[in-house]
Amino acid sequence: MKWSKYFIPTLKEVPTGTEAISHQLLLRSGLVHMLTSGVYSYLPLGWRVLRKIQDIIREEINAAGAHELLMPAQHPMELWQKTGRDKTLEDVMIRFKNKKGAAMCLGPTHEEIITDLVKSFVQSYRQLPVTLYQIQTKFRDETRPRFGVVRACEFIMKDAYSFDIDDAGLKKNYDAMYKAYKNIFDRCGLKPIIAEADTGAMGGKISHEFLVPAAIGEDKATDENGVEHQAIEVGHIFQLGTKYTEALGALYLDETGKLQPIIMGCYGIGVSRLIATIIEVHHDEKGIKWPIGVAPFQVEILPLQVADPQTMELAQRLYDELTKQGIDVLMDDRDDSAGRKFNDADLIGIPFRVTIGKRGLQEGKVEIKDRATGVVESVPLEGALERVLFLVKK
């Protein structure tokens, strides 16, 4: 991708009214744009990061045996009334009546909806176990949205639901998701503290939170050394049991022909919240330092003199060769000052930057900077491609 043809509206100044570093950098680096309080557009650079995170989640959740679907955002209130959560979640629920006068809400979560769906198709123990998930927008009328996309009114969530015939099956699915979550957060460059937690309005007896230490965290987490941290909750898994299946009549016939309530678990990850959490953990005073697995681009090529044919010929050749190797490459081909281009490069935080300039070409070298460590190395032209590929894939 060429910067001059892309949409990256970077900002030099810190936006007013922003407390969190992640919120500031999301706005300054052109990842998101605020429509109104708690409601954001994801701009092309931010959408690339979201897609990378979603790809990681899909790979790990699929490997854990779940199947993806997509459920509606509009819910009939009668389902929520059956579980009583029309009352327990009424403070954040966005309600309305459709043109037929039916009471509806925008989904803050989907336990009722997935249980009603499974009830419609699963009648026998032979059809179980099954685990279903989606990545979808949720809606909550937060009284006080905070820290940009960390606590927003409209947010993207991965929610999975397991259905089993007994507690042993539930535990097996729960353990599989527990492992998948550890893999997901590791691939996103995060090391959460995993803590047993109160099940709250969700119900059930057992749950675990995945909490990432961060200055803006609204939760508390104690690490293995006994140190307490402010932390952001990025994931939560629950052994729900039969709370929802009994309330909504999701039953199955067991081997003896007797009706039994299906045993249920649920597993959530705040997908859009992960972007802010990653930035909170991976940044410095100059900008973002993306982990390679979620970076919008893996390599940025930065030619200093775009009017110089030799500089641009090498930049284009390196761009083409890296792209052929399946590397996501951004080339800053803007005819702008070196200072502006370097500042923008540090701000958006692409993991590896290749700087090509006339002075270096005279010496037969280019510079490669590792954004995470700040290390800059001078590399011979003939070895530049191999060195970049090694750094990206190591």
C-alpha positions in Angstrom: 0.0 0.0 0.0 1.3 3.5 -0.9 0.7 6.1 1.8 -0.2 8.8 -0.8 -3.1 6.6 -2.0 -4.2 5.4 1.4 -6.3 7.2 4.1 -4.2 7.8 7.2 -5.3 11.1 8.8 -2.6 11.5 11.5 -2.8 14.3 14.0 0.1 16.2 15.4 -1.6 17.4 18.6 -3.2 15.5 21.4 -7.0 15.7 21.0 -8.7 17.6 23.8 -10.8 15.7 26.4 -8.8 12.5 26.1 -7.4 10.9 29.3 -6.0 7.5 28.2 -2.8 7.2 26.1 -4.5 4.5 24.0 -7.4 6.9 23.2 -5.0 9.7 22.3 -2.9 7.4 20.0 -6.0 5.8 18.4 -7.1 9.2 17.3 -3.7 10.7 16.5 -2.6 7.7 14.4 -5.8 7.7 12.3 -7.1 4.4 13.6 -10.5 5.6 14.7 -12.8 8.7 14.6 -15.3 9.6 17.2 -18.8 10.2 15.9 -20.3 11.0 19.3 -19.4 10.0 22.9 -18.8 6.2 23.1 -19.4 5.7 19.3 -16.5 5.3 16.9 -15.7 4.7 13.2 -12.8 2.4 12.5 -10.7 4.0 9.8 -8.7 1.9 7.3 -5.6 1.5 9.5 -7.7 0.6 12.6 -9.9 -1.8 10.6 -6.8 -3.6 9.4 -5.8 -4.1 13.1 -9.3 -5.3 14.0 -9.2 -7.8 11.2 -5.8 -9.2 12.3 -7.2 -9.6 15.8 -10.3 -11.3 14.5 -8.3 -13.6 12.3 -6.3 -14.7 15.4 -9.5 -15.3 17.4 -11.1 -17.3 14.6 -8.1 -19.5 14.2 -7.9 -20.4 17.9 -11.6 -20.6 18.5 -12.1 -22.8 15.5 -9.3 -25.0 16.7 -11.1 -25.4 20.0 -14.0 -27.0 18.1 -16.4 -24.0 17.8 -18.4 -23.0 14.7 -19.0 -19.5 13.6 -22.4 -18.0 12.9 -24.0 -14.5 13.0 -27.0 -13.6 15.1 -29.3 -10.6 14.9 -28.6 -7.3 16.8 -32.4 -6.7 17.3 -33.9 -8.8 20.0 -37.6 -9.3 21.1 -37.8 -8.3 24.7 -39.9 -11.4 25.6 -36.8 -13.6 25.5 -35.0 -11.3 28.0 -38.1 -11.2 30.2 -38.1 -15.0 30.4 -34.6 -15.0 32.0 -35.3 -11.8 34.1 -32.3 -10.0 32.5 -34.6 -7.3 31.1 -34.4 -6.0 34.7 -30.8 -6.8 35.7 -29.4 -5.2 32.5 -32.0 -2.4 32.2 -29.5 0.4 33.0 -27.5 -0.3 29.8 -30.1 -1.8 27.6 -31.2 0.2 24.5 -34.9 -0.4 24.1 -37.4 0.6 21.4 -40.7 -0.5 19.8 -40.9 -1.5 16.2 -43.6 -0.3 13.8 -45.8 -3.2 14.9 -45.6 -2.1 18.5 -43.4 -5.0 19.6 -41.0 -4.3 22.5 -37.4 -4.8 21.2 -33.8 -4.1 22.3 -30.4 -3.8 20.7 -28.4 -6.8 21.9 -26.0 -6.0 24.8 -25.1 -9.8 24.7 -26.6 -12.9 23.2 -27.2 -15.7 25.8 -30.9 -15.6 25.4 -30.8 -15.5 21.6 -28.3 -18.4 21.2 -30.3 -20.5 23.7 -33.5 -19.9 21.8 -31.7 -20.9 18.5 -30.3 -24.1 19.9 -33.7 -25.0 21.4 -35.2 -24.8 17.9 -32.8 -27.4 16.5 -31.4 -29.6 19.3 -33.7 -32.2 20.8 -31.5 -35.3 21.4 -28.3 -36.1 23.3 -27.0 -37.4 19.9 -26.9 -33.8 18.7 -24.6 -32.7 21.6 -22.1 -31.3 22.3 -22.1 -28.2 20.1 -20.2 -24.9 20.4 -21.2 -21.8 18.4 -19.7 -18.3 18.3 -19.9 -15.0 16.6 -17.9 -11.8 16.2 -20.5 -9.0 16.3 -21.4 -5.5 17.4 -23.0 -5.1 20.8 -24.9 -2.1 22.1 -24.9 -0.7 25.7 -26.2 2.7 26.8 -23.3 3.5 29.0 -24.0 6.4 31.3 -20.3 7.4 31.2 -18.3 6.1 28.3 -14.6 6.2 29.1 -11.2 5.8 27.6 -12.2 5.7 24.0 -13.1 2.2 22.8 -12.3 0.6 26.2 -15.8 1.5 27.6 -17.9 2.4 24.6 -21.7 2.3 23.8 -21.1 0.3 20.6 -18.4 -2.3 20.6 -17.2 -5.5 18.8 -17.3 -8.7 20.8 -16.5 -12.3 20.2 -19.1 -14.4 22.1 -19.1 -18.2 22.1 -21.5 -20.6 23.7 -21.1 -24.3 24.5 -24.0 -26.8 24.9 -23.4 -30.2 26.6 -25.3 -33.1 28.1 -23.4 -33.0 31.5 -20.9 -31.2 33.6 -18.0 -33.3 32.4 -18.7 -32.1 28.8 -19.0 -28.5 30.0 -15.6 -28.8 31.7 -14.0 -30.2 28.6 -15.3 -27.3 26.5 -14.4 -24.8 29.2 -10.9 -26.0 29.4 -10.5 -25.9 25.6 -11.7 -22.3 25.6 -9.4 -21.4 28.5 -6.4 -22.7 26.5 -7.6 -20.9 23.3 -7.9 -17.6 25.2 -4.3 -18.0 26.5 -3.1 -18.5 22.9 -5.2 -15.6 21.6 -3.8 -13.1 24.1 -0.3 -14.4 23.7 -0.5 -13.9 19.9 -1.8 -10.4 20.5 1.3 -9.5 22.6 -0.6 -9.6 25.9 0.1 -11.4 29.2 -3.1 -11.3 31.2 -3.5 -12.3 34.8 -6.2 -15.1 35.0 -8.4 -14.9 38.0 -11.4 -16.7 39.3 -14.3 -14.2 39.3 -17.8 -13.5 40.5 -20.3 -14.7 37.8 -22.5 -11.6 38.5 -25.5 -11.0 36.2 -24.4 -13.8 33.8 -25.1 -16.5 36.3 -23.4 -19.9 36.8 -21.0 -21.1 39.5 -17.5 -20.8 38.0 -16.0 -18.0 35.9 -12.5 -16.7 35.0 -11.4 -13.2 34.0 -8.5 -12.4 31.8 -7.1 -9.1 33.1 -4.2 -7.1 31.5 -2.4 -4.7 33.8 -2.8 -1.1 32.6 -2.9 2.3 34.1 -6.5 2.9 32.9 -7.8 -0.4 34.1 -11.1 -0.4 36.0 -10.6 -3.8 37.6 -8.1 -5.1 40.1 -5.8 -8.1 39.5 -3.1 -9.7 41.6 -0.2 -11.2 39.8 1.8 -14.4 40.8 4.1 -12.3 43.0 1.2 -10.9 45.0 1.3 -7.4 43.5 -2.0 -5.8 42.8 -2.5 -4.0 39.5 -5.1 -1.8 37.9 -6.2 -4.0 34.9 -8.4 -4.1 31.8 -10.7 -7.1 31.5 -10.2 -8.4 27.9 -11.9 -11.8 28.3 -14.3 -13.6 30.6 -15.5 -17.2 30.5 -18.4 -18.8 32.4 -19.7 -22.2 33.3 -23.4 -21.2 33.2 -25.0 -24.5 33.9 -28.8 -24.5 33.2 -29.7 -20.9 34.1 -30.7 -20.0 30.5 -31.7 -23.4 29.2 -34.2 -24.0 32.0 -35.7 -20.5 31.7 -36.1 -20.8 27.9 -37.0 -24.5 27.8 -33.9 -25.7 25.9 -34.2 -29.4 26.7 -32.9 -32.6 25.2 -33.9 -36.3 25.4 -31.3 -38.4 27.2 -30.5 -42.0 26.5 -33.5 -43.1 28.6 -35.9 -40.8 26.8 -36.1 -38.4 29.7 -36.1 -34.6 29.1 -33.1 -32.8 30.6 -31.9 -29.2 30.5 -28.9 -28.6 28.3 -25.7 -27.6 30.2 -24.3 -24.3 28.9 -21.1 -22.3 29.0 -20.3 -18.9 27.5 -17.0 -17.2 26.5 -16.5 -13.5 25.7 -13.6 -11.4 24.3 -13.8 -7.7 23.9 -12.4 -7.5 20.4 -12.4 -3.7 19.9 -11.3 -3.3 23.5 -8.2 -5.4 22.6 -6.9 -2.6 20.3 -6.8 -0.1 23.1 -5.3 -2.7 25.5 -2.5 -3.6 23.1 -1.7 0.1 22.7 -1.7 0.7 26.5 0.9 -2.1 26.8 2.9 -1.4 23.7 3.7 2.3 23.3 6.3 5.0 24.1 6.4 8.8 24.0 6.5 8.7 20.2 3.6 6.5 19.5 2.4 2.9 19.1 4.7 -0.2 19.0 2.5 -2.9 17.4 3.2 -6.6 18.0 3.9 -8.2 14.7 0.8 -10.4 14.8 -1.7 -7.5 15.0 0.1 -4.7 13.2 -1.8 -3.1 10.3 1.4 -3.5 8.2 4.5 -5.5 9.1 7.0 -3.3 7.2 7.1 0.3 6.3 9.4 1.4 3.5 10.5 5.0 3.9 12.3 6.6 0.9 13.6 10.0 2.0 14.0 11.6 -1.5 10.9 10.6 -3.5 12.1 12.8 -6.4 15.3 10.8 -6.7 14.9 8.0 -9.3 17.5 5.7 -7.7 15.9 6.0 -4.3 12.4 5.2 -5.6 13.6 2.4 -7.8 15.1 0.6 -4.8 12.0 1.4 -2.7 9.7 0.0 -5.4 11.8 -3.1 -5.9 11.9 -3.9 -2.2 8.2 -3.2 -1.9 7.3 -5.6 -4.8 9.6 -8.3 -3.5 8.3 -8.2 0.1 4.7 -8.1 -1.2 5.4 -11.2 -3.3 6.6 -12.9 -0.1 3.2 -12.3 1.5 4.4 -9.4 3.7 2.0 -6.5 4.4 4.0 -3.4 3.3 3.3 0.3 3.6 5.4 2.7 1.5 5.6 6.3 2.6 5.9 7.8 -0.9 4.8 11.3 0.2 6.9 14.2 -0.9 7.3 15.5 2.6 10.0 16.3 5.1 12.1 13.5 6.6 11.1 14.7 10.1 7.4 14.5 9.3 7.7 11.0 7.8 9.8 9.7 10.7 7.4 11.1 13.3 4.4 9.6 11.5 6.2 6.3 11.2 6.9 6.2 15.0 3.3 7.3 15.7 1.5 4.5 13.7 4.1 2.0 15.0 4.7 -0.4 12.1 7.1 -3.1 13.6 9.9 -2.7 11.0 10.9 0.4 9.1 13.3 0.4 6.1 14.8 3.8 5.4 16.2 4.5 2.0 18.2 7.7 1.4 20.8 9.0 -1.1 23.6 9.0 1.5 23.0 5.4 2.4 22.8 4.4 -1.3 26.2 6.0 -1.9 27.5 3.7 0.8 25.5 0.7 -0.6 23.3 0.4 2.5 19.8 0.9 3.9 18.7 1.3 7.6 16.3 -1.1 9.3 14.6 0.0 12.5 12.9 -2.3 15.0 10.1 -0.2 16.4 9.8 -2.4 19.5 13.4 -2.1 20.6 14.4 1.1 18.9 17.5 -0.7 17.5 18.6 0.6 14.1 20.9 -1.4 11.9 22.7 -0.6 8.7 22.3 -3.4 6.1 24.0 -3.9 2.7 21.6 -3.4 -0.2 22.0 -6.9 -1.5 21.1 -8.4 1.9 18.2 -6.0 2.8 15.4 -8.3 1.6 16.7 -11.3 3.4 17.2 -9.4 6.6 13.7 -7.9 6.6 12.2 -11.3 5.9 14.2 -12.8 8.8 13.1 -10.1 11.2 9.4 -10.4 10.2 9.3 -14.2 10.4 11.6 -14.8 13.4 
